């Protein structure tokens, strides 16, 4: 064993800091991303420009208080002609309000690309009085609540309008929808170009993806202002790198750029785990690119990171509550950064609070923290401290939703890996994305009973006018008519919660279920061919000692993760592996050869402090 150099240690710790910051900044699957293509043909009531174009990306953060919408717009309209850029309410071809909802700052719209974050607040809106009686006002005033704004945004009733002197009602306009699969926000990241210049260019790209017909085809729209552009390329690299392995070189490079190409199976896999970058090359920086960005997937559940689930019922509350309300929750947990992300759908009426507790089933626990909101659906994320991290990691925590009728809790569910098959349902799960506020959540157990394989299921959704729920055999984004089970009838009404343990799986159905080739779909009055859909997949807890319930009772399924030997408090804690000059280095905190280093659990926010005092700490680096 020998010690690594100080610069290597500091570099490794800095890498860890960057990884933690990137993971938190990316937000995972919690923020909701809507996109728009801005064109003159979408302007209303009169058609706008036939030559100008634009793209927009808006991120709705429901897990923040107050709720925010972060919008970035890039367009080709001459900046000197722009009078106003604003968010409006209205479906395609309609104008419900004369007044804009939120207006971009004047200094922002002087650029071809700009970004602004709006805090949602109750608004006073004017609604036209269609047939006013004598003496009645032509407009009526209504309060546009934050809840109504969120619902309208999610159902595709917001648009972005660019107004100019020549087109005072809109030169280009774009409907914010769930229509694209990926996006990229390109900038120079503070780097210095190879020729010594500092890049000031920016770009914004959105992409539609077709899994079939045409197969694995990605269609991009990119606007940028790189003056000496010489190329656009897609590269493959980890999240914190700009990428040097070129995957595809675009044929078209001059803004506005329309590009379409087919992906291989490997490219598709890498892209949907955020492993691709988009680079715009210039004469000033022909190798890495003058501006670049990671390609972000939209509303794609991180299957490799969903660690735990919870089934919420009144029977699990202490004391038991008699209620028809139910809930379903999914959790991702990063064992390194301790970042916990959660998604909960429930049917509690008049919820007043949602909290996470430490405690075993059947006992009243200790509240650890309040969730981001109580109204369904609940999205949120938090970096856990040590006292909160271990109860969640070791399945010693539960989530509880309280109501006005049951202020001490109406439904409750243990956060566990025992219900080890889950599904996240949304409009983007459909082969052609559907713009809807509806979502769904499901948990399953596979149980062996008297030689039969039985599926225990619990499904909760928020579709407003549902007709039918089906469990089908099929791959992600591929249409299938191979129905395993149907709940509800067409032209009928489906309940918001479906639960039971009466579904037998034959050998073929079990095989598809096991290889994650099964999905749930909800058909509705508005979308009879499917409003929301989600692939069934297995939990992958970062705590490898977690034992999924199905492993204990079902010999047909392989173990989720081979169980490790029991941990010891004296075991060293490996915080990173770094390769330096073709040598792999482990950074270890803990007892090595009888000596102690730093504490075995550190907050991601103190890594820079650790790096600054590295020489004064007993951090030992084992060279493999």
C-alpha positions as CSV (number, residue, x, y, z in Angstrom):
1,X,0.0,0.0,0.0
2,X,1.3,3.5,-0.8
3,X,-0.1,7.0,-0.6
4,X,-1.4,8.9,-3.6
5,X,-0.2,12.4,-4.3
6,X,-2.1,15.3,-2.8
7,X,-3.2,16.6,-6.2
8,X,-4.7,13.2,-7.1
9,X,-6.7,13.2,-3.8
10,X,-7.9,16.7,-4.4
11,X,-8.9,15.9,-8.0
12,X,-10.8,12.8,-6.9
13,X,-12.7,14.7,-4.2
14,X,-13.5,17.5,-6.6
15,X,-14.8,14.9,-9.0
16,X,-17.1,13.6,-6.3
17,X,-18.3,17.1,-5.6
18,X,-19.1,17.7,-9.3
19,X,-21.0,14.4,-9.4
20,X,-23.1,15.2,-6.4
21,X,-23.9,18.7,-7.7
22,X,-24.8,17.4,-11.1
23,X,-27.1,14.8,-9.6
24,X,-28.9,17.3,-7.6
25,X,-29.1,19.9,-10.3
26,X,-30.4,17.5,-12.9
27,X,-33.5,16.9,-10.6
28,X,-33.9,13.4,-12.0
29,X,-37.5,12.7,-13.0
30,X,-39.2,15.0,-10.5
31,X,-39.5,18.3,-12.5
32,X,-42.0,18.2,-15.4
33,X,-40.5,19.3,-18.8
34,X,-42.8,20.6,-21.6
35,X,-41.5,21.8,-24.9
36,X,-42.8,23.9,-27.9
37,X,-41.9,24.5,-31.5
38,X,-42.7,28.2,-32.3
39,X,-44.1,28.9,-35.8
40,X,-46.1,31.5,-37.5
41,X,-48.7,28.9,-38.4
42,X,-49.6,28.5,-34.7
43,X,-50.3,32.2,-34.2
44,X,-53.9,33.2,-33.6
45,X,-56.3,34.7,-34.6
46,X,-54.1,35.7,-37.6
47,X,-51.2,33.7,-39.0
48,X,-47.8,35.1,-38.3
49,X,-44.4,34.9,-40.0
50,X,-43.7,32.2,-42.6
51,X,-39.9,32.3,-42.1
52,X,-39.2,32.8,-38.4
53,X,-38.9,29.8,-36.1
54,X,-38.3,29.1,-32.5
55,X,-38.1,26.4,-29.8
56,X,-38.8,26.5,-26.1
57,X,-38.3,24.4,-23.0
58,X,-40.3,25.0,-19.8
59,X,-39.7,23.1,-16.6
60,X,-42.5,23.0,-14.0
61,X,-41.2,22.4,-10.5
62,X,-44.1,21.3,-8.4
63,X,-41.8,20.2,-5.6
64,X,-40.8,23.8,-4.9
65,X,-42.7,26.3,-2.8
66,X,-43.8,28.5,-4.4
67,X,-44.2,26.4,-7.6
68,X,-42.1,27.7,-10.5
69,X,-42.0,27.5,-14.2
70,X,-38.5,27.9,-15.7
71,X,-38.7,28.7,-19.4
72,X,-36.0,29.1,-22.0
73,X,-36.7,30.4,-25.5
74,X,-34.6,30.5,-28.6
75,X,-35.9,32.0,-31.9
76,X,-34.8,33.5,-35.2
77,X,-36.9,36.7,-35.1
78,X,-34.7,39.8,-35.3
79,X,-34.3,40.9,-31.7
80,X,-34.8,44.5,-32.6
81,X,-38.3,43.7,-33.9
82,X,-39.5,41.9,-30.7
83,X,-42.0,43.9,-28.6
84,X,-43.0,41.2,-26.1
85,X,-42.6,37.5,-25.3
86,X,-45.1,36.1,-22.9
87,X,-46.8,33.0,-21.6
88,X,-50.5,32.8,-22.5
89,X,-53.4,30.5,-21.7
90,X,-55.1,29.0,-24.7
91,X,-55.2,25.8,-26.7
92,X,-54.0,25.5,-30.3
93,X,-55.7,28.2,-32.5
94,X,-57.5,29.8,-29.6
95,X,-57.0,32.9,-27.3
96,X,-58.8,32.6,-24.0
97,X,-57.2,35.6,-22.4
98,X,-56.4,39.1,-23.7
99,X,-53.8,39.6,-21.1
100,X,-50.6,37.5,-20.8
101,X,-50.0,35.3,-17.8
102,X,-46.3,35.9,-17.3
103,X,-44.1,38.3,-19.4
104,X,-40.4,37.9,-20.0
105,X,-38.2,40.8,-18.9
106,X,-37.5,43.4,-21.5
107,X,-33.7,43.1,-21.1
108,X,-34.0,39.3,-21.6
109,X,-35.8,39.4,-24.9
110,X,-33.1,41.7,-26.4
111,X,-31.2,38.4,-27.0
112,X,-32.0,35.6,-29.4
113,X,-32.0,33.2,-26.5
114,X,-33.2,33.9,-23.0
115,X,-34.4,32.2,-19.9
116,X,-36.5,33.2,-17.0
117,X,-38.1,31.6,-13.9
118,X,-41.6,32.6,-12.9
119,X,-43.1,32.0,-9.5
120,X,-46.7,31.0,-9.9
121,X,-49.1,33.2,-8.0
122,X,-52.9,33.6,-8.2
123,X,-53.9,35.8,-11.1
124,X,-56.9,37.8,-12.0
125,X,-58.1,36.8,-15.5
126,X,-60.5,38.4,-17.9
127,X,-63.0,36.1,-19.5
128,X,-65.1,37.3,-22.5
129,X,-68.8,37.5,-21.8
130,X,-70.1,35.8,-25.0
131,X,-73.7,37.2,-24.9
132,X,-73.7,40.2,-22.5
133,X,-77.1,41.5,-21.6
134,X,-77.7,45.3,-21.7
135,X,-75.7,46.9,-18.9
136,X,-73.4,43.8,-18.4
137,X,-69.7,44.1,-18.8
138,X,-68.0,42.6,-21.8
139,X,-65.6,40.7,-19.6
140,X,-65.9,39.0,-16.2
141,X,-63.0,38.8,-13.7
142,X,-62.0,35.5,-12.2
143,X,-59.2,34.4,-9.9
144,X,-56.9,32.0,-11.7
145,X,-55.5,29.9,-8.9
146,X,-52.1,28.3,-8.8
147,X,-53.8,24.8,-8.8
148,X,-55.7,25.7,-12.0
149,X,-52.6,27.1,-13.6
150,X,-50.7,23.9,-13.0
151,X,-53.6,21.8,-14.3
152,X,-53.9,23.9,-17.5
153,X,-50.1,23.8,-18.0
154,X,-50.1,20.1,-17.7
155,X,-53.0,19.6,-20.1
156,X,-51.4,21.6,-22.8
157,X,-53.4,24.9,-22.5
158,X,-50.4,27.2,-22.2
159,X,-48.4,28.7,-25.1
160,X,-45.5,31.0,-25.7
161,X,-46.1,34.0,-28.0
162,X,-43.5,36.3,-29.6
163,X,-45.0,39.6,-30.5
164,X,-43.5,42.1,-33.0
165,X,-44.5,45.4,-34.5
166,X,-45.4,43.7,-37.7
167,X,-47.4,41.0,-35.9
168,X,-48.9,42.5,-32.8
169,X,-50.9,39.3,-32.0
170,X,-47.9,37.1,-32.5
171,X,-45.2,36.5,-35.1
172,X,-44.5,33.0,-33.9
173,X,-46.2,31.0,-31.2
174,X,-45.8,27.5,-29.8
175,X,-48.0,25.2,-27.7
176,X,-46.3,23.8,-24.6
177,X,-46.9,20.1,-24.7
178,X,-45.5,16.6,-24.0
179,X,-44.4,16.1,-27.6
180,X,-40.7,15.7,-27.4
181,X,-38.5,13.0,-25.8
182,X,-35.2,14.9,-25.3
183,X,-33.8,18.4,-25.1
184,X,-30.4,20.1,-24.7
185,X,-29.5,23.6,-23.4
186,X,-26.2,24.5,-25.0
187,X,-23.6,27.0,-23.7
188,X,-19.9,27.4,-23.3
189,X,-19.8,26.5,-19.6
190,X,-17.2,29.2,-18.9
191,X,-14.5,27.4,-20.9
192,X,-11.9,29.1,-23.0
193,X,-11.8,28.1,-26.7
194,X,-8.7,26.6,-28.1
195,X,-7.8,29.9,-29.8
196,X,-8.0,31.7,-26.4
197,X,-11.4,33.4,-27.0
198,X,-14.3,33.1,-24.5
199,X,-17.5,31.6,-26.0
200,X,-20.6,33.7,-25.6
201,X,-22.9,31.7,-28.0
202,X,-25.9,29.7,-26.9
203,X,-28.3,27.1,-28.3
204,X,-31.4,25.2,-27.6
205,X,-32.5,21.9,-29.1
206,X,-35.6,19.7,-28.7
207,X,-36.0,16.2,-30.2
208,X,-38.9,13.9,-31.0
209,X,-38.3,10.1,-30.9
210,X,-40.0,7.4,-32.8
211,X,-39.4,3.8,-31.5
212,X,-41.2,2.3,-34.5
213,X,-42.3,3.4,-38.0
214,X,-39.7,4.8,-38.4
215,X,-37.7,2.6,-36.0
216,X,-35.5,4.3,-33.4
217,X,-35.5,7.6,-35.2
218,X,-34.6,10.9,-33.6
219,X,-35.8,14.2,-35.1
220,X,-34.1,17.4,-33.8
221,X,-34.8,21.1,-34.1
222,X,-31.8,23.2,-33.0
223,X,-31.4,27.0,-32.9
224,X,-27.9,28.4,-32.1
225,X,-25.9,31.6,-32.7
226,X,-22.4,30.2,-33.2
227,X,-21.0,32.4,-35.9
228,X,-18.2,30.3,-37.3
229,X,-19.9,26.9,-37.0
230,X,-18.2,24.0,-38.7
231,X,-20.1,21.0,-37.4
232,X,-22.7,19.5,-35.0
233,X,-22.1,16.2,-33.4
234,X,-23.5,13.8,-30.8
235,X,-20.9,12.3,-28.4
236,X,-21.1,9.6,-25.7
237,X,-19.6,10.2,-22.2
238,X,-20.5,10.0,-18.5
239,X,-22.7,12.8,-17.1
240,X,-19.9,15.0,-15.9
241,X,-17.8,14.8,-19.1
242,X,-18.3,16.7,-22.4
243,X,-17.8,13.5,-24.4
244,X,-15.2,12.6,-26.9
245,X,-16.6,9.4,-28.5
246,X,-18.5,10.7,-31.5
247,X,-21.8,8.8,-32.0
248,X,-23.2,10.8,-34.9
249,X,-22.2,13.8,-37.1
250,X,-25.1,16.0,-38.3
251,X,-25.5,16.7,-42.0
252,X,-27.1,20.1,-41.3
253,X,-25.3,22.7,-39.1
254,X,-26.7,26.2,-39.8
255,X,-29.4,27.6,-37.5
256,X,-32.2,26.8,-37.5
257,X,-31.2,23.2,-37.9
258,X,-33.5,20.3,-38.6
259,X,-31.8,16.9,-38.4
260,X,-33.1,13.4,-38.4
261,X,-31.2,10.2,-37.9
262,X,-31.7,6.5,-36.8
263,X,-30.2,5.2,-33.6
264,X,-28.7,1.8,-33.0
265,X,-29.9,-0.2,-30.0
266,X,-26.8,0.8,-28.1
267,X,-27.3,4.5,-28.9
268,X,-30.9,4.3,-27.7
269,X,-29.8,2.7,-24.4
270,X,-27.1,5.3,-23.8
271,X,-29.3,8.2,-24.7
272,X,-32.1,7.2,-22.3
273,X,-29.6,7.1,-19.4
274,X,-28.5,10.6,-20.2
275,X,-25.2,9.3,-21.7
276,X,-25.1,11.5,-24.8
277,X,-23.9,15.1,-25.4
278,X,-24.7,17.6,-28.2
279,X,-21.8,19.7,-29.3
280,X,-21.7,22.6,-31.8
281,X,-18.2,22.9,-33.3
282,X,-16.7,26.1,-34.4
283,X,-13.5,27.3,-36.0
284,X,-12.5,28.6,-32.6
285,X,-13.0,25.2,-31.0
286,X,-13.1,22.5,-33.6
287,X,-12.5,19.5,-31.3
288,X,-14.7,19.6,-28.2
289,X,-17.1,22.3,-29.4
290,X,-17.8,25.9,-28.7
291,X,-21.1,25.2,-27.0
292,X,-22.3,21.9,-25.7
293,X,-24.9,20.2,-23.4
294,X,-25.9,16.9,-22.0
295,X,-28.9,15.5,-23.9
296,X,-31.7,15.2,-21.2
297,X,-34.5,12.8,-21.5
298,X,-38.0,14.0,-20.6
299,X,-40.1,12.3,-18.0
300,X,-38.3,9.0,-18.3
301,X,-38.3,7.1,-15.1
302,X,-34.7,6.2,-14.0
303,X,-35.3,2.5,-13.6
304,X,-31.8,1.7,-12.4
305,X,-32.4,4.1,-9.5
306,X,-35.9,3.3,-8.2
307,X,-35.0,1.7,-4.9
308,X,-38.2,1.4,-2.8
309,X,-41.9,1.6,-3.0
310,X,-44.9,1.9,-0.7
311,X,-48.5,0.8,-0.7
312,X,-50.6,3.2,1.4
313,X,-53.8,2.1,3.0
314,X,-55.9,3.0,6.1
315,X,-55.3,-0.5,7.5
316,X,-51.6,0.4,8.1
317,X,-52.4,3.5,10.1
318,X,-52.0,3.2,13.9
319,X,-54.8,2.9,15.0
320,X,-56.5,1.4,11.9
321,X,-58.5,3.9,9.8
322,X,-61.6,2.8,7.9
323,X,-61.3,4.6,4.6
324,X,-61.5,3.9,0.9
325,X,-58.6,6.1,0.2
326,X,-55.4,4.5,-1.1
327,X,-52.0,5.5,-2.3
328,X,-48.9,4.4,-4.1
329,X,-45.3,5.8,-3.8
330,X,-42.0,5.3,-5.6
331,X,-38.6,6.4,-4.2
332,X,-35.1,6.7,-5.7
333,X,-32.2,6.8,-3.3
334,X,-28.6,7.5,-4.1
335,X,-26.4,5.8,-1.5
336,X,-23.5,8.1,-2.2
337,X,-25.1,11.5,-2.3
338,X,-28.1,10.5,-0.1
339,X,-30.4,12.2,-2.5
340,X,-34.0,10.9,-2.0
341,X,-36.6,11.6,-4.7
342,X,-40.2,10.6,-4.3
343,X,-43.4,10.4,-6.3
344,X,-46.8,9.7,-4.6
345,X,-50.3,9.3,-6.1
346,X,-53.2,9.0,-3.6
347,X,-57.0,9.4,-3.4
348,X,-57.2,11.1,0.0
349,X,-59.9,13.8,0.0
350,X,-58.9,17.2,1.6
351,X,-55.3,16.3,2.4
352,X,-53.7,18.6,5.0
353,X,-50.2,17.0,5.2
354,X,-47.9,14.3,4.0
355,X,-44.8,13.3,6.1
356,X,-42.1,10.7,6.3
357,X,-41.6,8.9,9.6
358,X,-39.1,6.5,11.2
359,X,-40.9,3.5,12.6
360,X,-41.8,-0.2,12.2
361,X,-45.2,-1.4,11.0
362,X,-47.7,-1.4,13.8
363,X,-46.1,1.4,15.8
364,X,-46.4,5.1,15.9
365,X,-43.1,6.5,14.6
366,X,-41.1,9.7,14.9
367,X,-41.6,12.3,12.2
368,X,-38.5,12.9,10.2
369,X,-39.6,15.6,7.7
370,X,-42.6,16.9,5.8
371,X,-43.0,16.1,2.1
372,X,-43.1,18.9,-0.5
373,X,-46.9,19.0,-0.6
374,X,-49.9,16.9,0.3
375,X,-52.2,17.2,-2.7
376,X,-51.9,14.3,-5.2
377,X,-49.6,13.8,-7.1
378,X,-46.7,14.6,-4.8
379,X,-43.3,15.1,-6.3
380,X,-40.2,16.0,-4.2
381,X,-36.6,15.5,-3.5
382,X,-34.3,16.0,-0.5
383,X,-30.7,15.3,0.5
384,X,-31.1,13.2,3.7
385,X,-28.9,13.8,6.7
386,X,-27.4,10.7,8.5
387,X,-30.3,10.4,11.0
388,X,-32.8,10.3,8.1
389,X,-30.7,8.3,5.7
390,X,-30.4,5.0,7.6
391,X,-34.1,4.5,8.5
392,X,-34.9,4.8,4.8
393,X,-32.0,2.7,3.7
394,X,-32.8,-0.1,6.1
395,X,-36.6,-0.1,5.4
396,X,-37.4,1.4,8.8
397,X,-39.4,4.3,7.6
398,X,-42.9,4.9,6.3
399,X,-44.9,7.7,4.6
400,X,-48.3,9.0,5.8
401,X,-50.9,11.3,4.3
402,X,-53.2,13.1,6.7
403,X,-56.6,14.7,5.9
404,X,-59.1,17.1,7.5
405,X,-61.1,14.1,8.6
406,X,-58.1,12.1,9.9
407,X,-55.5,14.7,10.9
408,X,-53.2,12.1,12.5
409,X,-53.1,10.1,9.2
410,X,-55.6,8.6,6.9
411,X,-53.3,6.3,4.9
412,X,-49.9,5.0,5.5
413,X,-47.3,2.7,3.9
414,X,-43.9,1.2,4.7
415,X,-41.1,2.3,2.5
416,X,-39.7,-1.1,1.4
417,X,-38.4,-3.3,-1.4
418,X,-40.9,-6.0,-0.6
419,X,-43.3,-4.9,-3.3
420,X,-40.5,-5.2,-5.7
421,X,-42.2,-4.8,-9.1
422,X,-43.5,-1.3,-9.9
423,X,-44.7,1.0,-12.7
424,X,-44.8,4.7,-13.3
425,X,-47.6,5.8,-15.6
426,X,-47.6,9.1,-17.6
427,X,-48.6,10.5,-21.0
428,X,-45.0,10.2,-22.2
429,X,-45.2,6.5,-21.7
430,X,-47.4,6.3,-24.7
431,X,-45.8,5.5,-28.1
432,X,-46.9,8.9,-29.2
433,X,-46.7,11.2,-26.1
434,X,-50.0,12.4,-24.7
435,X,-50.2,15.8,-23.0
436,X,-52.1,15.2,-19.8
437,X,-51.9,16.0,-16.1
438,X,-52.8,12.4,-15.3
439,X,-50.3,10.0,-13.8
440,X,-50.3,6.6,-12.2
441,X,-48.3,4.4,-9.9
442,X,-48.4,0.6,-9.4
443,X,-46.7,-1.9,-7.1
444,X,-46.7,-5.7,-7.5
445,X,-45.6,-8.9,-5.8
446,X,-45.1,-12.2,-7.5
447,X,-46.3,-15.0,-5.2
448,X,-46.1,-18.8,-5.5
449,X,-49.2,-20.5,-4.3
450,X,-49.8,-24.3,-4.6
451,X,-47.7,-24.6,-7.7
452,X,-49.3,-21.5,-9.3
453,X,-47.7,-18.0,-9.8
454,X,-50.1,-15.3,-8.6
455,X,-49.7,-11.6,-9.1
456,X,-50.6,-9.3,-6.2
457,X,-51.3,-5.8,-7.6
458,X,-52.1,-2.3,-6.3
459,X,-52.6,0.5,-8.9
460,X,-53.6,4.1,-8.3
461,X,-54.1,6.7,-11.0
462,X,-55.4,10.3,-11.5
463,X,-57.0,10.0,-15.0
464,X,-60.2,12.2,-14.9
465,X,-62.5,10.1,-17.1
466,X,-61.0,6.6,-17.1
467,X,-62.7,3.7,-18.8
468,X,-60.3,0.7,-18.9
469,X,-57.1,-0.4,-17.3
470,X,-55.1,-3.2,-19.0
471,X,-52.0,-5.1,-18.1
472,X,-50.4,-6.1,-21.4
473,X,-47.3,-8.0,-22.8
474,X,-45.1,-5.7,-24.8
475,X,-41.9,-3.7,-24.9
476,X,-41.6,-0.1,-24.0
477,X,-43.4,2.3,-26.5
478,X,-44.5,-0.6,-28.7
479,X,-48.3,-1.1,-29.3
480,X,-49.5,-4.5,-28.2
481,X,-52.9,-6.3,-28.1
482,X,-51.7,-9.2,-25.9
483,X,-53.8,-8.4,-22.9
484,X,-53.1,-10.3,-19.6
485,X,-55.8,-8.7,-17.6
486,X,-58.5,-5.9,-18.2
487,X,-60.2,-4.0,-15.4
488,X,-63.3,-1.9,-16.3
489,X,-65.4,-1.7,-19.5
490,X,-65.3,0.6,-22.4
491,X,-67.9,3.3,-22.2
492,X,-67.9,2.6,-18.4
493,X,-66.1,4.2,-15.5
494,X,-63.0,2.8,-13.9
495,X,-62.2,3.4,-10.2
496,X,-59.1,5.4,-9.3
497,X,-57.6,2.5,-7.5
498,X,-57.5,-1.2,-8.6
499,X,-56.2,-3.8,-6.2
500,X,-56.2,-7.5,-5.8
501,X,-54.2,-10.8,-5.6
502,X,-56.1,-12.9,-8.1
503,X,-54.1,-12.8,-11.3
504,X,-52.5,-16.0,-12.3
505,X,-49.5,-15.8,-14.6
506,X,-48.7,-18.6,-17.1
507,X,-45.2,-19.4,-18.1
508,X,-45.1,-17.0,-21.1
509,X,-46.6,-14.1,-19.1
510,X,-44.2,-14.7,-16.2
511,X,-41.3,-14.7,-18.6
512,X,-42.3,-11.4,-20.1
513,X,-43.0,-10.0,-16.6
514,X,-39.6,-11.1,-15.4
515,X,-37.8,-9.5,-18.4
516,X,-39.7,-6.2,-18.0
517,X,-41.8,-6.7,-21.2
518,X,-45.1,-5.9,-19.5
519,X,-46.9,-2.6,-19.2
520,X,-50.0,-1.0,-17.7
521,X,-52.2,1.4,-19.8
522,X,-55.3,3.5,-18.9
523,X,-57.7,4.3,-21.7
524,X,-60.1,7.2,-21.1
525,X,-63.0,9.2,-22.7
526,X,-60.5,11.8,-24.0
527,X,-57.9,9.2,-25.1
528,X,-59.7,5.9,-26.0
529,X,-56.4,4.5,-27.3
530,X,-54.5,5.3,-24.1
531,X,-53.9,8.3,-21.9
532,X,-51.2,7.1,-19.6
533,X,-48.9,4.1,-19.7
534,X,-46.0,2.7,-17.8
535,X,-43.6,-0.2,-18.2
536,X,-43.4,-2.7,-15.2
537,X,-39.9,-3.0,-13.9
538,X,-38.1,-4.3,-10.8
539,X,-36.8,-2.3,-8.0
540,X,-33.0,-1.8,-7.8
541,X,-32.2,-0.7,-4.2
542,X,-28.8,0.9,-3.7
543,X,-28.8,-1.0,-0.4
544,X,-27.7,-4.4,-1.7
545,X,-28.7,-6.1,1.5
546,X,-32.4,-5.4,0.7
547,X,-34.2,-8.7,0.0
548,X,-37.2,-8.3,-2.4
549,X,-40.3,-10.2,-1.2
550,X,-40.8,-12.1,-4.5
551,X,-37.3,-13.7,-4.0
552,X,-38.5,-15.3,-0.7
553,X,-41.6,-16.9,-2.0
554,X,-41.1,-17.3,-5.8
555,X,-38.5,-19.9,-7.0
556,X,-39.2,-18.9,-10.6
557,X,-37.5,-15.5,-10.3
558,X,-33.7,-15.0,-9.9
559,X,-32.4,-13.0,-7.0
560,X,-32.6,-9.2,-7.6
561,X,-29.0,-8.7,-6.2
562,X,-26.8,-11.4,-4.7
563,X,-26.9,-10.7,-0.9
564,X,-23.5,-9.6,0.4
565,X,-22.0,-10.7,3.7
566,X,-23.3,-8.9,6.8
567,X,-21.7,-5.4,7.1
568,X,-19.4,-4.7,10.0
569,X,-19.0,-1.2,11.6
570,X,-15.3,-1.7,11.2
571,X,-15.5,-2.1,7.5
572,X,-13.8,0.7,5.5
573,X,-16.0,3.0,3.4
574,X,-14.9,3.3,-0.3
575,X,-16.0,6.8,-1.5
576,X,-14.5,6.7,-5.0
577,X,-12.4,5.0,-7.6
578,X,-10.3,7.1,-9.8
579,X,-7.9,6.2,-12.6
580,X,-4.7,8.2,-12.7
581,X,-2.1,7.4,-15.3
582,X,-3.6,4.0,-16.0
583,X,-3.6,3.2,-12.2
584,X,-6.9,2.6,-10.4
585,X,-7.0,4.4,-7.0
586,X,-9.5,3.7,-4.3
587,X,-10.3,6.6,-1.8
588,X,-11.2,4.9,1.5
589,X,-12.6,6.4,4.7
590,X,-12.5,4.2,7.8
591,X,-10.3,1.6,9.6
592,X,-7.4,0.3,7.5
593,X,-4.6,-1.7,9.2
594,X,-5.9,-0.6,12.7
595,X,-6.0,3.1,11.9
596,X,-9.1,5.3,11.6
597,X,-9.8,7.9,8.9
598,X,-12.7,10.3,8.7
599,X,-16.3,9.4,9.6
600,X,-17.8,6.9,7.2
601,X,-20.7,9.1,6.1
602,X,-20.2,12.6,4.8
603,X,-22.7,15.1,3.3
604,X,-22.1,15.9,-0.3
605,X,-21.9,19.6,0.6
606,X,-18.8,19.1,2.7
607,X,-16.6,17.4,0.1
608,X,-14.9,20.7,-0.8
609,X,-14.1,21.2,2.9
610,X,-12.7,17.7,3.0
611,X,-10.5,18.5,0.0
612,X,-9.3,21.7,1.5
613,X,-8.1,19.9,4.7
614,X,-7.1,16.7,3.0
615,X,-3.6,16.9,4.3
616,X,-4.8,17.2,7.9
617,X,-7.1,14.1,7.7
618,X,-6.2,10.5,7.9
619,X,-7.5,9.5,4.4
620,X,-5.7,6.5,3.1
621,X,-5.6,5.6,-0.6
622,X,-5.0,2.0,-1.5
623,X,-3.4,1.6,-4.9
624,X,-4.8,-1.6,-6.6
